[in-house]
């Protein structure tokens, strides 16, 4: 009997110690939680590229690409999508993926780049500042906003650790100002303390005659129950309408993590894998252009590594653009790179300012 009591006492002590450790970790995470303001001015970094000038009637080429923080190539699955990996790539593979991004950017020679999931100082991508890599490619200016900033993410096992990541916009034309606008967060404490704090990165480029190009770079919610997606999409449309009402040229682009309802899905559905929501565009089609492509997928599931599972991985169209009616779309394409270096393909749009 004494042995049983001793074992129970030891177990109780262990439980108390574990509870104290968990409580201490939660208190610490709460104390150091990233808490951005609703609206924050973002510093615009001047780069080495010559300053271009744009006027009504001019044309632009824009590339938007979720880089998968340089680690989500064709070798990767990821635990958030039902896979197993937390660190999907070693440092050599991350650097090889980044080199491939640079080659693609140089090949396409777009006037504006809109990146999502670009890391600046994260354990998962070996603390490589990925924005610095693109800073030397000849663009005039760059703005960056955090949407995932955690001193230490304690889950899963092994833990994700430190994450500094966000969205970045590069321009051949001078960016006059940039702003981070906080999106509604669907997660409550304590999950909120080590989760994404999603945002819109709004950058402004002056146009001759007094108008502006308003670029809205975005990466909307993926893993909530749907309410967060809906709230973020509604906030986006409200901001778009406000800017369009000023007569500006408005371009929202990036990873919506949702499909547009006016574009039917062409891909087989595997219910056990992550499924995107849908943005009902019917109420907005008279005032806006919703651009997506269902001929080539923009994204693939990370339920499995792609290699060897090409026919059983879920494919998606979740990347796209929303443009105001004073812009003509000259061309739009998804560049099929086979998801070799990211779980997303880059999207390219050529436009003319009316």
N, C-alpha and C positions, 0 to 999 in steps of 0.2 A: 504493500500500500504506500509506503514511504517513497518507493521508486516511482510509482505512478504520480504521486503528488509532486515529486521533484521534476519529472518530465513536464507536467502541466505548468509548473511554475516557470521553468525555463522557456517553454513555448510562449507563455504570457509576456515574459520579459522581451523575447524576440519581437513579438507583435507590437509591444509598446515602443521599442526602439525603431522599428520600421515605420510606425505611425508618426513618430517624432521626425524622422528623416523626411518622409513625404510632406508633412506639414511645413517643415523648414524649407524644402525645395519650392513649394507652392507660394510661401510668403516671399521668398527671394525672387521668383519669377514675376510675381505681382509687383514687387518693388521696382524691378528693372524693365517692366513691360513697355514696349514701344507704343506711345500714345500720341499720334499725330493730331494736329488741329484739323478742324473741318476744311479749312483752306490755308495753304501755306505757299509762300513765294519760293520758287525753286531757282537756284543759281544757274545761270546760263554760262556754259564754259565756251570761251572763244578758242577756236582751233586754228590750224595753219592755212586752211583753204581760203581761196580768194572769195570775196563777198560778191555774190550774184545779186541781180535785181530783177524783180518780176512785176509784170503788168497784166491787166486784163487782155485776154487773147493769147497769152503764153501757155505753153504746155509743160507738164511736170510728169516725172515717173517716180512712183513711190513703191518701196518695198516694205512689207510688214512680215515679221518672222518671230515666232516663239522659238527661242534657242534651246529650250530645255536645259538651262544652266550649264550647257556644254557636256552633260553627262548622260543624256538620254538617247544614245545612238541605237543602232539596230541590234546591239548586243544586250540591251537593257530591258528589264522589267522594273516595276516600281511598286512598293508596298501599298501606296495610296490607291492604286488602280487594281489591287488584288494580287499583285505580284509579290516577290519575295525580297527584292533588293532594296537596301537603304542607300548604299553607296554604289551606284550602278556602273561606275567606271574608275579605273586607276588614273593616276595623274597623266601618264603618257597618252591614254585614250582621250582624256579631256583636252589636252593640248592639240591632239590630232583633229578633234572635232572643231575646235576654235579655228585652227588653220583652214579647215574646209569652209567654215563660215566666211572667213576673209576672202578666200578665192571666189566664192559665189558673189559676195558683195562687189568685188572688183569686176567680175564678169558682167554683172547686170548694170553697174554704173548708174544707180538710181540717184535722183536729186535729193530724195528724203528717205531716211531709214527709220522704221518704227519697230523696235525690238521689245519682246516680252521675255520674262525669265532670263534676265542677264545678271549674273552674279558679280559682286564687287569684292567680297571678303567672306567666303563661306567654306566651311569644312568640306561640304559635299563636292566642291569643285577646287579643293586644294588651295584656297585663298588667292586664286588668280583673279586679278582685277580685269574682267572682260571688257569693261568700258574703255580701259586704257588701250586695249588692242585696236579698237575701232577709231580711237581718237587720232591715230596717225594715218588715216586713209584719205585725207584731203578734203574733209568736210569743213565748213566754215564755223559751225557752232553745234553744241550738244546740250541737251537737258536730260536729267535723270531724276527719277522719283522712286523711293522705296515703297514696295508693297509687301515685303516679307523681311522683317528685321527682328531677329531673336538672338539674345546673348547666348542662350543655350537651350535647344529643344531637347527635352529629356526622353522623348519617345521616338521610335519604338526601341527595340534592342537589335543591333547597337543603336545608340541615340543619333539623331541627325546633327546635334551639336550646334555650332554657331552658324547663323544664316544672315547674310546681308545681300538682298536681291531686289530687283525691281524692273522698271520699264525705262527705256531710253529712246530719245528721238534725236536724230542727226539731220542736219540740213546744210545744203549748199548755199542757202540764203540766210542772212542774219536773223536769228531769233530775237525779237524785241523783248519778250518776256515769257516766263513759264510759271505754271501754277500746279500744285498738287491739290486735287479735290478728293476728300475722303468719301469712299462709298460705304453704304450700310454694311455692317458686319453681322452675319447671322449667328455667330457663335457666342456663347456666354462663358463666364468664368467657370472653371480654370482653363478650358480649352482655348479660349481667346488669347491667353497670355503667350502661347507659343504657336499661334496660327497666323495665317496671312492677314494683313491689314490692307485690303485692296483699295485701289485709287484710280482716278483718271489723271493722266499727265496732259495738261492743256498748254500747248505752245502756240505762239503768235508770230506770224511772218508778215511784215508790212507789204502791201501791194500798192503800186503807183495809183494815185487817185484817192487814197484815204481808207480803202477797205483793208481787211486783213484775211490771210489764210489762217483759220483756226484748226489746228491739228489736235485731235483727241486720241491719245494712245491708251489702250485699255487691255486689261486681262481680267475678265469677270469671273464670278464664283463658279467653282466646279463641284464641290463636295457637300453642299447643303441639301436640305429637303425640298428646295424649290422656292421658298419664300425669299431667300436672299437673292437669288437670281432675278426674280421678278422685281424686287425693290431696286436693285442696281440698274436693271434695264430701264425702269421708269425714270430714275434719276438721270440717267444718260440722256434719254429723250427730252427731258425738261431742259437740260443744259444745251442740247443741240438746238431746240426751238428758240431759246433765248438768244443764242449767237446768230442764228439765221435771221431772226427779227431785226438785227442790226445791219443786215445786208452783207454780212461776211461770207466768205467761201469756207464752208464747214466740212471737215473730213474726219470721221471717226473710224479708226481701224485697229485691228488686233485680233486677239483671241477672245471671242465671246463666250466660249465654252457652251454655246447653244447654237442651234441652227435657225435660220430664218424660215418662217412658215411658208414663204412663197417659193422655196426651192425644195423639191421632193428629194428624199434620201434614196440613193441608188445602191446602197451597200447592205449585205446580209446582216441581220441583227442577232447578236449572241447575248441573251438576257443576263448571263452571269457576269458579263463585263460591264464596265461603266457606260452609262447611256446619257447623252446630253439632253438638256431641255430644249424648248423651242420658243423663240420670240415671235409672237403674233404681230406681223407687220401690217395687217389689213387696215388698222386705224391710222397708219402713218404714210401709206404708199403714195397718197396724193401730194405730199409735201417733201418726201425724201426718196432717195434711191438706195435700195438695199442690195448689195452686191455679194453674191456667193457663187461658187462653182461646184456642181455635183458630178462633174466628169472625172475629176481627179481628187482624191481625198486630201484634206489639209492636215489631218492628224490621224494617228493610230493609237490603239489601246496599248497600255503597258502591262496588261495582264500576263503576257508572255514576252520573252525576247522575240524580236521579229524573225531572226534567222531560224529556219526550220519550222516556223509556225505561220508562214505567209498566208495560208488559206484558212486559218482559224483565229486570226487576230481581227478585232473589230476596227473598222475604218470609219472616219467621221468627216463632216464638213462643219467646222466650228469657227473657222477664221474667215473674216470678211471685212467689208467696208460699208459705212453709211455716209452718203454724200448729199449735200444740199442741191437743189434743182438748178442753181446757177453755175453748175459744173457739168461739163460734157465728159462722159466716159469714153475714151478712144479705144481702150483695150483693157482686158482683165484676164489674168491667167494664174494658175497654180503651177509653179515650177516643180515637176516631179523629180525629186532627188532620191526617191526610194527609202526615205527615212533613215538614211545611213548614219547621219550625224546628229539628228534631232528627231523627236517624235512628231514634229510638225514640218510640213513643207512650206517654203516661202511663197507669199502671194505678191503679185506685181500688178499695179494698176497705172495706166497712163491716162492723164486727164488734161482738159483744156479749161481755163477759166473764162467763162462767158463775159 
